[in-house]
């Protein structure tokens, strides 16, 4: 009965064993219907098995897009492989966020360079970057007659003003080898989350 209703997993035994059990226990149940149910279960199982890492990756990219993220592939973005920041996106954010403060292009470049050149061990560099992202920092203006400017690279007060991107298969040249994460979540060009799909 359970087999006839498709409730019993055909994975438990080989098809020959299943059919022997069916013949012994069918009690008048239509054997052709039982065979169809088993075939349908195998087809469903095969479809599930065909869901590859690539399929998973594309599905997750779609979920991010549905949440308002811009999706790009690593091939679509133009940057040096050693750059982990999306500098152009960060520059665009800074231009918009500090338009009233008249940041010059060279000041924007200086801010980005400051973020790129954080040194130390991986732990220390990540800790410093996290502090700059969460707490902001004071930036000294080129024109000494202007007050120092407090810079925040993420707008926590108005999140909709940030640029949210999901990028898959971006190549990053590390110290020792080339890495290609399945996905990276960027906010204003800052890589905040690395995704690996299995």
DRENDO-1510 file (C-alpha; in Angstrom, 1 decimal, always signed):
<recs>
REC; n; res; u; v; w
REC; 1; UNK; +0.0; +0.0; +0.0 .
REC; 2; UNK; +2.8; +2.5; +0.9 .
REC; 3; UNK; +4.6; +1.7; -2.3 .
REC; 4; UNK; +1.4; +2.1; -4.4 .
REC; 5; UNK; +0.9; +5.6; -3.0 .
REC; 6; UNK; +4.5; +6.6; -3.6 .
REC; 7; UNK; +5.2; +7.0; +0.1 .
REC; 8; UNK; +7.9; +4.4; +0.3 .
REC; 9; UNK; +11.4; +5.4; -1.0 .
REC; 10; UNK; +12.6; +3.3; -3.9 .
REC; 11; UNK; +16.1; +4.2; -2.8 .
REC; 12; UNK; +15.9; +1.7; +0.0 .
REC; 13; UNK; +16.4; -1.3; -2.3 .
REC; 14; UNK; +17.2; -2.2; -5.9 .
REC; 15; UNK; +14.3; -2.2; -8.4 .
REC; 16; UNK; +14.5; -6.0; -8.7 .
REC; 17; UNK; +14.0; -6.4; -4.9 .
REC; 18; UNK; +11.2; -3.8; -4.9 .
REC; 19; UNK; +9.3; -5.6; -7.6 .
REC; 20; UNK; +9.8; -9.0; -5.8 .
REC; 21; UNK; +8.3; -7.4; -2.7 .
REC; 22; UNK; +5.5; -5.8; -4.7 .
REC; 23; UNK; +4.6; -9.1; -6.3 .
REC; 24; UNK; +4.5; -10.9; -2.9 .
REC; 25; UNK; +2.6; -8.1; -1.1 .
REC; 26; UNK; +0.5; -6.5; -3.7 .
REC; 27; UNK; -2.7; -8.2; -2.7 .
REC; 28; UNK; -4.4; -7.4; -6.0 .
REC; 29; UNK; -2.9; -3.9; -6.4 .
REC; 30; UNK; -2.3; -3.0; -10.0 .
REC; 31; UNK; +1.4; -3.9; -10.7 .
REC; 32; UNK; +1.6; -1.5; -13.6 .
REC; 33; UNK; +0.5; +1.4; -11.4 .
REC; 34; UNK; +3.2; +0.4; -8.8 .
REC; 35; UNK; +5.8; +0.3; -11.6 .
REC; 36; UNK; +4.7; +3.8; -12.8 .
REC; 37; UNK; +5.0; +5.1; -9.2 .
REC; 38; UNK; +8.5; +3.8; -8.9 .
REC; 39; UNK; +9.6; +5.2; -12.2 .
REC; 40; UNK; +8.1; +8.6; -11.2 .
REC; 41; UNK; +10.1; +8.5; -8.0 .
REC; 42; UNK; +13.3; +7.7; -9.8 .
REC; 43; UNK; +12.7; +10.6; -12.2 .
REC; 44; UNK; +12.1; +13.0; -9.3 .
REC; 45; UNK; +15.3; +11.7; -7.6 .
REC; 46; UNK; +17.3; +12.2; -10.8 .
REC; 47; UNK; +16.1; +15.8; -11.2 .
REC; 48; UNK; +17.1; +16.5; -7.7 .
REC; 49; UNK; +20.5; +15.0; -8.3 .
REC; 50; UNK; +20.9; +17.2; -11.4 .
REC; 51; UNK; +20.7; +20.3; -9.2 .
REC; 52; UNK; +24.4; +21.2; -9.4 .
REC; 53; UNK; +26.6; +23.7; -7.6 .
REC; 54; UNK; +26.2; +26.0; -10.6 .
REC; 55; UNK; +22.4; +25.7; -10.5 .
REC; 56; UNK; +22.5; +26.5; -6.8 .
REC; 57; UNK; +24.7; +29.5; -7.4 .
REC; 58; UNK; +22.4; +30.9; -10.1 .
REC; 59; UNK; +19.4; +30.4; -7.8 .
REC; 60; UNK; +21.0; +32.2; -5.0 .
REC; 61; UNK; +22.0; +35.1; -7.3 .
REC; 62; UNK; +18.3; +35.3; -8.3 .
REC; 63; UNK; +17.3; +35.5; -4.7 .
REC; 64; UNK; +19.6; +38.4; -4.1 .
REC; 65; UNK; +18.3; +40.1; -7.2 .
REC; 66; UNK; +14.8; +39.7; -5.9 .
REC; 67; UNK; +15.9; +41.6; -2.7 .
REC; 68; UNK; +17.1; +44.5; -4.8 .
REC; 69; UNK; +20.8; +43.6; -5.2 .
REC; 70; UNK; +22.5; +44.3; -8.5 .
REC; 71; UNK; +24.0; +41.1; -9.9 .
REC; 72; UNK; +27.1; +40.9; -11.9 .
REC; 73; UNK; +29.5; +38.2; -12.8 .
REC; 74; UNK; +33.2; +38.5; -12.1 .
REC; 75; UNK; +33.8; +38.9; -15.9 .
REC; 76; UNK; +31.5; +42.0; -15.9 .
REC; 77; UNK; +33.5; +44.1; -13.5 .
REC; 78; UNK; +36.7; +45.9; -14.5 .
REC; 79; UNK; +39.4; +45.9; -11.9 .
REC; 80; UNK; +42.8; +44.5; -11.2 .
REC; 81; UNK; +42.7; +40.9; -9.9 .
REC; 82; UNK; +44.6; +42.0; -6.8 .
REC; 83; UNK; +41.9; +44.6; -5.9 .
REC; 84; UNK; +39.2; +43.3; -3.5 .
REC; 85; UNK; +37.4; +46.7; -3.4 .
REC; 86; UNK; +35.1; +47.8; -6.3 .
REC; 87; UNK; +36.7; +51.3; -6.3 .
REC; 88; UNK; +34.4; +52.9; -8.9 .
REC; 89; UNK; +31.3; +51.9; -6.9 .
REC; 90; UNK; +32.8; +53.2; -3.7 .
REC; 91; UNK; +33.8; +56.5; -5.4 .
REC; 92; UNK; +30.2; +56.8; -6.7 .
REC; 93; UNK; +28.9; +56.4; -3.2 .
REC; 94; UNK; +31.3; +58.9; -1.7 .
REC; 95; UNK; +30.4; +61.5; -4.5 .
REC; 96; UNK; +26.7; +61.2; -3.6 .
REC; 97; UNK; +27.0; +60.9; +0.1 .
REC; 98; UNK; +29.4; +63.9; +0.5 .
REC; 99; UNK; +28.1; +66.1; -2.5 .
REC; 100; UNK; +27.3; +69.0; -0.1 .
REC; 101; UNK; +30.9; +68.8; +1.2 .
REC; 102; UNK; +32.4; +69.2; -2.2 .
REC; 103; UNK; +34.9; +66.3; -2.0 .
REC; 104; UNK; +37.4; +66.6; -4.8 .
REC; 105; UNK; +38.2; +63.6; -7.0 .
REC; 106; UNK; +41.7; +63.5; -5.5 .
REC; 107; UNK; +40.2; +63.4; -2.0 .
REC; 108; UNK; +37.9; +60.5; -3.0 .
REC; 109; UNK; +40.9; +58.7; -4.5 .
REC; 110; UNK; +42.8; +59.4; -1.2 .
REC; 111; UNK; +40.0; +57.9; +0.9 .
REC; 112; UNK; +39.9; +54.8; -1.3 .
REC; 113; UNK; +43.7; +54.5; -1.2 .
REC; 114; UNK; +43.5; +54.7; +2.6 .
REC; 115; UNK; +41.1; +51.8; +2.7 .
REC; 116; UNK; +43.2; +49.7; +0.3 .
REC; 117; UNK; +46.4; +50.2; +2.1 .
REC; 118; UNK; +45.5; +48.9; +5.5 .
REC; 119; UNK; +48.5; +46.7; +6.6 .
REC; 120; UNK; +49.2; +44.2; +9.2 .
REC; 121; UNK; +48.3; +40.5; +9.7 .
REC; 122; UNK; +45.1; +39.3; +8.2 .
REC; 123; UNK; +43.5; +39.5; +11.6 .
REC; 124; UNK; +44.7; +43.0; +12.3 .
REC; 125; UNK; +43.9; +44.3; +8.8 .
REC; 126; UNK; +40.4; +42.9; +9.0 .
REC; 127; UNK; +39.9; +44.3; +12.5 .
REC; 128; UNK; +41.0; +47.7; +11.4 .
REC; 129; UNK; +38.8; +47.6; +8.3 .
REC; 130; UNK; +35.8; +46.5; +10.3 .
REC; 131; UNK; +36.4; +49.5; +12.7 .
REC; 132; UNK; +36.5; +51.9; +9.8 .
REC; 133; UNK; +33.3; +50.5; +8.2 .
REC; 134; UNK; +31.3; +50.4; +11.5 .
REC; 135; UNK; +32.6; +53.6; +13.2 .
REC; 136; UNK; +33.8; +55.8; +10.3 .
REC; 137; UNK; +36.9; +57.9; +10.4 .
REC; 138; UNK; +38.1; +61.5; +10.2 .
REC; 139; UNK; +39.5; +62.7; +6.9 .
REC; 140; UNK; +41.8; +65.7; +6.6 .
REC; 141; UNK; +40.8; +67.9; +3.7 .
REC; 142; UNK; +43.3; +68.9; +1.1 .
REC; 143; UNK; +42.3; +72.5; +1.6 .
REC; 144; UNK; +43.6; +73.2; +5.1 .
REC; 145; UNK; +41.0; +76.0; +5.5 .
REC; 146; UNK; +38.2; +73.4; +5.5 .
REC; 147; UNK; +37.3; +71.4; +8.5 .
REC; 148; UNK; +38.2; +67.7; +8.8 .
REC; 149; UNK; +35.4; +65.6; +7.4 .
REC; 150; UNK; +33.9; +62.6; +9.2 .
REC; 151; UNK; +33.6; +59.8; +6.6 .
REC; 152; UNK; +31.3; +56.8; +6.8 .
REC; 153; UNK; +31.6; +54.3; +3.9 .
REC; 154; UNK; +28.1; +52.8; +4.6 .
REC; 155; UNK; +25.0; +54.9; +5.2 .
REC; 156; UNK; +23.5; +53.2; +8.3 .
REC; 157; UNK; +20.9; +56.0; +8.8 .
REC; 158; UNK; +19.4; +55.6; +5.3 .
REC; 159; UNK; +20.3; +52.1; +4.0 .
REC; 160; UNK; +18.5; +52.7; +0.7 .
REC; 161; UNK; +21.2; +55.2; -0.2 .
REC; 162; UNK; +23.8; +52.4; -0.3 .
REC; 163; UNK; +24.7; +50.3; -3.4 .
REC; 164; UNK; +24.1; +46.6; -2.9 .
REC; 165; UNK; +25.8; +44.2; -5.3 .
REC; 166; UNK; +26.2; +40.4; -5.5 .
REC; 167; UNK; +29.0; +39.3; -7.7 .
REC; 168; UNK; +29.7; +35.6; -8.6 .
REC; 169; UNK; +32.8; +34.0; -9.9 .
REC; 170; UNK; +35.1; +37.0; -9.3 .
REC; 171; UNK; +38.8; +36.2; -9.6 .
REC; 172; UNK; +41.0; +37.5; -6.7 .
REC; 173; UNK; +44.7; +37.1; -6.8 .
REC; 174; UNK; +45.9; +36.4; -3.2 .
REC; 175; UNK; +49.4; +36.4; -1.9 .
REC; 176; UNK; +49.9; +32.8; -2.9 .
REC; 177; UNK; +47.1; +31.8; -5.3 .
REC; 178; UNK; +44.2; +32.8; -7.4 .
REC; 179; UNK; +40.9; +32.5; -5.6 .
REC; 180; UNK; +37.4; +32.5; -7.2 .
REC; 181; UNK; +34.7; +32.7; -4.5 .
REC; 182; UNK; +31.3; +31.5; -5.7 .
REC; 183; UNK; +29.8; +34.8; -4.6 .
REC; 184; UNK; +30.7; +38.1; -2.8 .
REC; 185; UNK; +28.2; +40.5; -1.3 .
REC; 186; UNK; +29.4; +44.1; -1.8 .
REC; 187; UNK; +28.0; +47.2; -0.1 .
REC; 188; UNK; +29.3; +50.4; -1.7 .
REC; 189; UNK; +32.1; +48.4; -3.3 .
REC; 190; UNK; +33.2; +46.9; +0.0 .
REC; 191; UNK; +33.3; +43.1; +0.1 .
REC; 192; UNK; +31.4; +42.2; +3.2 .
REC; 193; UNK; +30.3; +38.6; +2.7 .
REC; 194; UNK; +32.0; +35.7; +0.9 .
REC; 195; UNK; +29.8; +32.8; -0.2 .
REC; 196; UNK; +30.8; +29.3; -1.1 .
REC; 197; UNK; +28.2; +26.9; -2.4 .
REC; 198; UNK; +28.4; +23.1; -1.9 .
</recs>
